[in-house]
Amino acid sequence: MDAPVPLIAVALLAASALVLRDDRRRAWAMLGALLLAPAILVSHIWDTEQVRPLRDDPVLAAVAVVAGIAAIAVLAAFFARRPGALLIAAVATLPFRVPIASGGSTANLLVPLYLVVAAGIVAFAIRRLRAPGAPAPGAAAPGGLEWALGAFLVLYAVQAWGSGDFDHALENVVFFYVPFALLFVLLRRRDWTPRLLRMGLAVLVGIAVALAGVGFVEYATRHLFLNPKVIASNQLEDYFRVNSLFFDPNIYGRF
């Protein structure tokens, strides 16, 4: 099967999760996207140096898979009991990337956020498939925004078929568009109480203050904890950039 076909399929599943009215069908669409997205990525990079350590060591690959499933299961059980915790976990993990070195290169991935999204999907599916007839708290019929997002997802995946840089398009869909679309579905269907909003704001402000403090320490010591690219550029510039504790090169301070 050509690579663009499953990419379009996962985009259709994510778009369906955005626009379907029935929560039971939405849950199946989200589970399908959750399983298909990593399968597409692994299939696409299986013959590259990035996954050679896993390809050459089946035990290591099995341990990684089991550890990921276990983490998702634990988080899903927690979210099933405390649905409001999903918002707090998403806010807390959103800024952070985890550097994963493999095959001589390093990828900085939103692993904590991916775990939260995956666990949120599993928890949502458990609730909705067990009680498909009951309306979800905070549920609302899909509107123009959901249809626009769904159309964009599918259109992007379709046009990637003829793209000159299909690898980049696949990474955008798998790493960003699909996970964030599914996270939008999960958060859109929560009951946003004032207490939950205050807790989310408190976590966001706390992270911002902590990261700003790290930035001041990095500036005072002239030492960055992460981001080799910024470390290298600081050797060549007349200003000093700080990067806190997350990787994104577009988010930094300049002194």
N, C-alpha and C positions, 0 to 999 in steps of 0.2 A: 504494500500500500504506500502510495506517495505520501511524503511527510505533510504536505498541506492539507490532506484530507482529514487526518485526526486533529489537526490544528483548527480547522473549521468546525469539526465536531465538538471540541471542547468549548469553542466560542459560542456555538449554538446552545450548549448545555448551560453555560453561564448566563446567556441572554434569556433562556427560558426561566431560569431561577429569578431573574429580574421581573419578568412580565406575567408569569403564571399566577392565576388567582387561587388555585387550589394548593393548599400547603402540603398535601401528600405528594402531589406531582412535583412541587418545588423541591421537596426534600430529596426525591429521587434524582432530580436534575443536579442538585448540589453535590450529592454523593458521587454521581457520575463524573462531574467535573473534577472533584477532589481526587478520584482515582486516575482519571485520564491524563490530567496535566503533568504529574510527575512521570507517568509512563512515557509520554511524548518526549519529555526532556531526556530521560535515561536512554531511550531508544535513539535519540538524535546524537547523543554524545558518547554512546557506548564504545565506539571504536577510537576515541580520542585518548590522548595522554591524561586528560583530567580524571578519568575514571579507571585508569590502568591499575592503581592499587586495589580497588574493589574488584575489578575484573580478574586480577591475578590471585586474589585471596577470597574465595567464596565464604570462608568463615567470617572474615571481617565484614563482608557485605551483609551477611545474615545478621550479624550482631548489630550493625548500623540500622537495618530495617526493623529488627525487633525492638531496639531502643526507641526508635521514632514512634512505632506503634504503641509502645507502652506509655510514652510521654503523652501522646494524643489521648489514649484511653483514660489516663489519670485526670487530665485536664477536662476531658469531656464529661466525666462523672461529676467533677466539681461544678462545671457550668450547668449541668442538668439539674443540680440541686440549687444552685444560685445563678440564675440566668443573668442577673444584673452585673455579675462579675466580669462578663465578657467585655463590656465597655471599658472597665478599669484595666483589664489585661491588655486590650488593644491599644489604649492610650499609653500604657507603661512600656510596651514593647515596640511601638511604632518607630522610634528614632534609631533603633539599634540594629547594626549589621554584625554578623559574625564572620571573621576572616577564616576561610577554609582553604588550606594549602593542599594541592594535589597535582601530581604530574608536572611539577616545576612551575606552576602558576598558582596564584591566590585569588579566590573569588570571595567577595564580601557580600553575603546574602542576608536577607531579612529572616533568618531562621526562627527567632523567637516569635515574630509576627505570624509566620507561616504555621507554626505549631498552634497558636491561638486560633487562627482561622479554621484550621483543620478540626480542632477540638470543638469549636463552636458549631461547625457544620454537623459533626457527629451528634452533639447534644441536641441540636435542633431537630435532626432526623429522628432521634429516639423519641422526643416529645411528640412530634407531629405524626409519626407512623403508628405510635401507640394510641393516639387519640385524634384520628384524622378529621373527625367531625367538629371538634371544638375550635373556635376562633383563637388565633394566637394573640397574646397581649400586645396592644399597640399596633395590631395589624391594620393595614390600609390598602385599598385597591391600588394596583400599579397605575401610575400617572404618566404624564408626558416625559418626565425625567427618566423613569425606568425604561420606557420605550426608546428614548434617544440613546441611552447608554447601551442598551441591548443591540440596537442597530449599529452603533459604532463598533462594538466588539465584533460582530459578524462581518461587517464591511472591512474592517482592518484585517481579519483573518483571510478573507477572500482575496483582497488585493495583494496580500503577502505571497500568494501563489505565483504571481509574475514579478515579484520583487527581485532586484539584483542583490539584495542582502537578506536572504531568507532567514539566516541564522539570527540576525538581530531582531527580526520580526517575531520569530519564535520565542526568543528570550523575553521580549516585551509582553507577549501574551501570557506565557507561563509564569514569569516572575512578578508581573505587575497587574496587567489588565484583568485577568481571571481572578487572582486572589483578592484584589481590591473590590471587584464587582461582587464577589461572594461576601466579603466583609460588609459591604454596603447593604446587601440583602439582610444580613444578620442584625446589623445595628438599626436598619430602617424598621424592623419589626419588633423592636424592643419598646417597652413601656418607659419612656424617658421621664422619670419622676424628678422633682426638684432635688431630692436627696442624692439620686444617682448622678445628676449633672454636677452637683457640688463636689461629690467625691472625684469625678473625672477631672474637674477643674483643679482640685487640690493635687491630684497626682501629676497633672501636666505642669503646674506651677512648681511643684517640688522637683521634678526632673529638670526643668529649665534652670532653676536656681543651682541645683547640684552640678549641671554641666557648665554653667557659667563659672562656678567656683573652680572647676577643673581647668577651665580655660585660663583663669587668672593664675593658677598654679603653674600651668604650662608656660605662660608668658614670663612669669617670674624666674623659672628655672631654665627657660629656653630649651625645654625638652618635651616632645610630644609622645603620648602613650601609643597612638595608632597613626595609620595613614602614611606609608612610606613616600607617596607622591608629594604630599605637603612637606614632609621632612626634607626631601630633596630640593624642593623649590625654595624652601627657606634659606638654603645655602647660597642661592643666587640672587635673591631679592633684597632690597633695602628696607623691607618691612618684615614683620614676623607674624605668621598666621598660626592660629590655634585651632584645634580640631575636636576638642572635648573627647568623648569616649565613643563616638560613632563615626562611621567612615565617610558618609556622603560628602564628596568634594565641593558641593555647592553650598554647604552650610559651614561657615567658618567665621572666625573673627580676624580682623586685620588691625595690627597695632603698628 
